[in-house]
C-alpha cells in the first residue's frame, strides 16, 4: 500500500444500513439509501441538508432515470420513483416465487441497463440470489444464479470489463462484458479478500480503472488495482461496517462513503458513535461519472 486517507463525517444520521450512494451530476446531490428503514435520501453537500423519502419496504439501491425520477431495487422487485410526487410504480418482480429473497446493490451499465442483484434474508442461505438486468423496454434478464450476497458492480472505462462482488465468495471478480448485448463471460477472481478486511461490499471505479471497495468489517475503503490484484491504499473510517462508495463533486474527486449500525451490538455502537453516518474523502484521482437508466 502506498497511501492512507482519512474520511470526514459530513452527515450525522445513524443510518441502520446506509448503502447505494449515487452522485447526480445534474443536480449536484447525492442519492443514497437506508435499506432497513426503507428510506431514499437526497443529500445536498452545498446546503448540508438531507431529505428523506419513506418507501415502505427495504430499498436495495437507487439510480437516476433519464426520463425523470429514480429507479429503485426494492425488497419485492424493481420500481420507478418520482421524488416530486413521491409516486412509486412497480415494474417487475423476477423473484416473486422467492419470498425470502430481497434485492440488494446495483448500478446502470454503459448502455443504460439497470443491473441489480438479490440475496437471501437468512445469512446462512448462500445460494438463492441472482443478478439481473432491466433494459429500457422493461425486459428482465438473469445473468448469474446461485449468488450469495449480490453487492458492488462497476464497468471499466473502455466498457469491456465488468467488476462484481458477491460478498460470500471472498473475492472480487471480473467478467468480459459485451456492451451491446450485455453478455458476460470469462469470470475470474482478480482480488482475494484478506481476513482483516472482512467482506467486500459496494464499490466505485476511478478514471485510472482502479477499484475503490468498501469493506464490511474492515473499517475502510481500499483502492485496488484489478490488473495485478494489488492493494494500493485505503481510506480509514472510525466505523467497522463500511458499505459502499461513489465519486461525486464538481470534479468527481469527492468519494462519498456510506456506513451502517446494523450488526453492531450495544457495546460496539457505543464504541462507534459515528456508525451509520455519511462520510466523504478527497482523492487525488477523479472517478467515472455514473450512468443513468435509459427508459
Long-range contacts (C-beta under 8 A, 24 or more apart in sequence): 1-231, 1-232, 1-233, 1-234, 2-232, 2-233, 3-223, 3-232, 3-233, 3-234, 4-233, 4-234, 4-235, 4-236, 5-233, 5-234, 5-235, 5-236, 5-281, 5-282, 5-283, 6-235, 6-236, 6-281, 7-221, 7-235, 7-236, 7-237, 7-257, 7-279, 7-280, 7-281, 8-279, 8-280, 8-281, 9-274, 9-277, 9-278, 9-279, 10-45, 10-48, 10-278, 10-279, 10-280, 11-43, 11-48, 11-50, 11-277, 11-278, 12-274, 12-277, 13-41, 13-50, 13-276, 13-277, 13-278, 14-261, 14-275, 14-276, 14-277, 15-39, 15-258, 15-259, 15-260, 15-261, 15-276, 15-277, 15-278, 16-260, 16-261, 16-262, 16-276, 17-243, 17-260, 17-261, 17-262, 17-276, 18-243, 18-244, 18-258, 18-259, 18-260, 18-276, 18-277, 18-278, 19-60, 19-61, 19-105, 19-202, 19-243, 19-244, 19-258, 19-260, 20-59, 20-60, 20-61, 20-62, 20-105, 20-202, 20-244, 20-258, 21-202, 21-244, 21-245, 21-246, 21-248, 21-256, 21-257, 21-258, 22-61, 22-62, 22-63, 22-64, 22-107, 22-246, 22-290, 23-246, 23-247, 23-248, 23-249, 23-252, 23-256, 23-289, 23-290, 24-64, 25-289, 25-290, 26-64, 28-250, 30-246, 30-248, 30-256, 30-278, 31-62, 31-63, 31-64, 31-70, 32-62, 32-256, 32-258, 32-278, 33-59, 33-60, 33-61, 33-62, 34-59, 35-59, 35-60, 35-104, 36-262, 40-70, 40-72, 40-81, 40-83, 42-83, 43-278, 45-248, 45-249, 45-254, 45-280, 50-278, 53-81, 53-83, 53-86, 55-81, 55-88, 56-88, 58-102, 60-102, 60-103, 60-104, 60-105, 60-106, 60-116, 61-103, 61-104, 61-105, 61-106, 61-107, 61-116, 63-106, 63-107, 63-108, 63-114, 63-290, 63-291, 63-292, 63-293, 64-290, 64-292, 64-293, 65-292, 65-293, 65-295, 66-112, 66-292, 66-293, 66-294, 66-295, 67-295, 71-108, 71-114, 71-134, 71-293, 73-103, 73-104, 73-105, 73-106, 73-114, 73-116, 74-102, 74-103, 75-102, 75-103, 76-102, 77-103, 78-103, 78-114, 78-116, 78-134, 78-140, 91-134, 91-138, 92-134, 92-138, 92-140, 94-130, 94-132, 94-140, 94-142, 95-130, 98-128, 100-125, 100-128, 101-128, 101-129, 104-129, 104-149, 104-150, 104-151, 105-150, 105-151, 105-152, 105-153, 105-165, 105-201, 105-202, 105-244, 106-150, 106-153, 107-153, 107-154, 107-290, 107-291, 108-290, 108-291, 108-292, 108-293, 108-294, 109-133, 109-155, 109-159, 109-162, 109-177, 109-179, 109-182, 109-291, 110-155, 110-159, 110-179, 110-291, 111-135, 111-179, 111-180, 111-182, 111-294, 112-136, 112-291, 112-292, 112-293, 112-294, 112-295, 113-182, 113-293, 113-294, 114-293, 114-295, 115-143, 115-153, 116-150, 117-144, 117-147, 117-150, 117-151, 117-153, 117-166, 118-147, 118-150, 119-147, 119-148, 119-149, 119-150, 126-168, 129-166, 131-164, 133-182, 134-293, 134-295, 135-182, 135-294, 135-295, 136-293, 136-294, 136-295, 137-295, 138-295, 141-182, 143-182, 143-184, 144-184, 149-199, 151-200, 151-201, 151-202, 151-203, 152-200, 152-201, 152-202, 152-203, 152-213, 152-214, 152-244, 153-203, 154-203, 154-204, 154-205, 154-211, 154-288, 155-205, 156-205, 156-209, 157-205, 157-207, 157-209, 157-288, 161-226, 163-190, 163-203, 163-205, 163-211, 163-226, 165-200, 165-201, 165-202, 165-203, 165-213, 167-199, 167-200, 167-201, 167-216, 168-199, 170-199, 171-200, 172-200, 172-203, 172-211, 172-213, 172-224, 172-226, 174-226, 190-226, 190-227, 190-229, 191-224, 191-226, 191-229, 192-229, 197-222, 198-240, 201-242, 201-243, 201-244, 202-243, 202-244, 202-245, 202-258, 203-244, 203-245, 204-245, 204-246, 204-247, 204-255, 204-287, 204-288, 205-287, 205-288, 206-247, 206-283, 206-285, 206-286, 206-287, 206-288, 207-252, 207-285, 207-286, 207-287, 207-288, 208-285, 210-285, 212-245, 212-247, 212-255, 212-287, 213-245, 214-242, 214-243, 214-244, 214-245, 214-257, 214-258, 215-242, 216-240, 216-241, 216-242, 216-243, 216-260, 217-241, 218-242, 221-245, 221-255, 221-257, 221-281, 235-281, 237-274, 237-279, 238-272, 238-274, 239-272, 239-274, 239-275, 239-276, 239-277, 240-264, 240-268, 240-272, 240-275, 241-275, 246-287, 246-290, 247-283, 247-286, 247-287, 247-288, 248-287, 251-286, 252-286, 252-287, 252-288, 252-289, 253-282, 253-283, 253-284, 253-285, 253-286, 253-287, 254-280, 254-281, 254-282, 254-283, 255-280, 255-281, 255-282, 255-283, 255-287, 256-280, 257-281
